[in-house]
Amino acid sequence: MKRYSLSLPTTLALAYFVVVSQNALPSETSQTKAEPPSNETATQKSAATKEAPAPSVATRAELEQKFKETLSNSVLVGRWCLVTDGKLGEEREEKYTIRSVTKLGEDVWIISARVQYGNKDVTVPVPVQVKWAGDTPVISITNLGLPGLGSYTARVVIYDQMYSGTWSGSNHGGLLHGLIKKVE
């Protein structure tokens, strides 16, 4: 079996489309029909709402720390495929080793990644933007040139030790997905 690996920018992508499509869907409240008037008093309704504790919400600092810990010293192992003329191509294996993740600014991060692609095997610092869809980080690069590897655009969602995304190069693009595993 021949093994293929693509650059990190290829791995960095579908996230954007997942986020956009989820935001385009009607919310549950807009899909439900209006309920008929209730015979409960305002006091009874107030008491019922006080019983349910508010869910714990992580702070941005906590989410960023989890993102950093998830990706640092990890390997992204999964599959990718080309999309040509609106058709999915054959899935192929991919693997990216992430050495470290460092926040530089508001949404600017550097991901130090070992890229194994064709006959290339290099470790490069990849500048990315990290946007947030609620508690979910979305890695975003647009026309990012990597020396010796080409220019790429990608959107990748990172969630629950998994990744999924879209990517495109100068004249091709596709989908990717896989698992995030810690380096042992």
N, C-alpha and C positions, 0 to 999 in steps of 0.2 A: 504494500500500500504506500503510495507516494504521499508525503506529508507537506502541506502548504501552510505558510504563515504570512500574515499581512502586517503592515505597520500599525502602530497604535492608533493613528488617525482613522484607519479603517475600522478599528474597534470602537472608536469614539462616535456612535450614531443612532434609529427608529424612535429614540427617546422623544425627540422633538415632535414627531408625528403622533406618538402615543399621547403626549401631553395635549397637543392641539386637538386631537380627536376626542379626548375625554372632556375637554372644556367645551367642545361643540355639542356634546350630548345634552339633552334636557335633564335637569336635575330631578331627583325623585319627587320633590315637592311640587314641581310643575306638572308631573305626570299623574299625581293623585287627584281624585275628585274632591271637591269641597265637601267637608263633613256636615251633616245636618246639625242644627243647633243642639247643644247638650243641656241637660237638666242640672248639671253640676253647678254649684255656686262658685264664685270667684275664689273663695277661701279654700274649697275642696281642690280646685285646679292648682292653686298656689302650693298647697301641701303636697300634691302629687309631683310637681316639678322639683320640689326641694329634696325629695327622696333619692333621686338619681344623682350621684356625685359626678362632677364635671370630669371628663377624661383628662389625663395628664398630657400636657403638650410640651415637647422638648424645645428648648431654646435654640436659636440659630447656632450659638457656640457649641452646644451639645451635638447638634446635627453635623456640623462641620468636623468635630472631633471624631464622630463615628465614621464619616466619609473617609477621613484621613487614615484611621485605623483599619478600615475595610480594605483599602487599596494598597497601603504601604506593605512592602515585603509580601506581595501576593502574585499569583499567576492567574491570568484570565484564560480559561480553557473552554473552547466552544467550537462553533461552526459559523461559516459565512457562505453566502451565495451571491452570484451576480444577478442583477435584474436587467434583462435585455428585452427591449420592445414590449415592456409590460409583462414579461414572463419570468418566473423564478428559474434560476439555473440550478445545477447540481450543487449540493452542499459539500463543503470541504472543511477540513479541520483547521483551527487557528489556535495560536498560543502567544500570549504576551506576558512578559515578566515585568512587574512594576516594582522598582526598587524603593522609591519614596514619593511622597506627595507633600507639597509645601504650598501654603497660602501666601500670596504676595500682596494682594489688595482685596478690595470689596468682593469681586467675583473672579479674580484672576489667580490661577494656581499654576504650579509647575509639576508635571508628572514626569519623573525620571523613569524611562521605560527601555527595556531591552527589546529591540525590534529584530525579529528574524523573518526575513522576507526574501524568497528566492535564494540567491547566493550571498545576501547581505546579513550581517549579524552585528548590530551596533547598539550602544546605549545612548539615547538622546534625551535631552530635557525638552519636553513638549509643553509649550504654554497653552493653557486651555481656559475657557470661561466655565464656571460652574453656576448654573441657574437652579432655582429651587421650585419644584412643583409640590407645594405643601411640604412634606417631610422627605421628599425624594430628590436626590441630586441628579441633574441632567448635565452631562459634559458636552460642551459645545465648541467646535472649531469651524471656522469658515475660511476657505482658501488658504490654509496654513501650509507654507512651504517647508519641507524638511530636507536638509541637504542630502543629496543622493537618493532620496526616496520619492520625490515629487510633491505635488500640492494636493491637499485633501480638505473636504468638508465633511463633518460628521455630527451626529447627535446621538448620545448614548445615555440611557437610564441605568442607574446603579440602584439596586434594591434587593435586600434580603439575600446577600451573597450570590446575586445573579446580575447579568448585564444583558441589554438588548438595545439594538440601535440600527441606524442607517448610515451609510457612508457614500461618498462619491469622489472620484479622481477626475483627471482631465477629460476623459472620454468614457468613463464606466462608473458603475456604482452598484450598491447592493444592500443586503441586510446581514445582520450578525446577531448572535446570541450565545450565552454560555454561563458558566459558573465561575465564581471567584473563590480561589483556594489559597490558603496561607502557605508560604514557602516553609518547608520543614528543614 
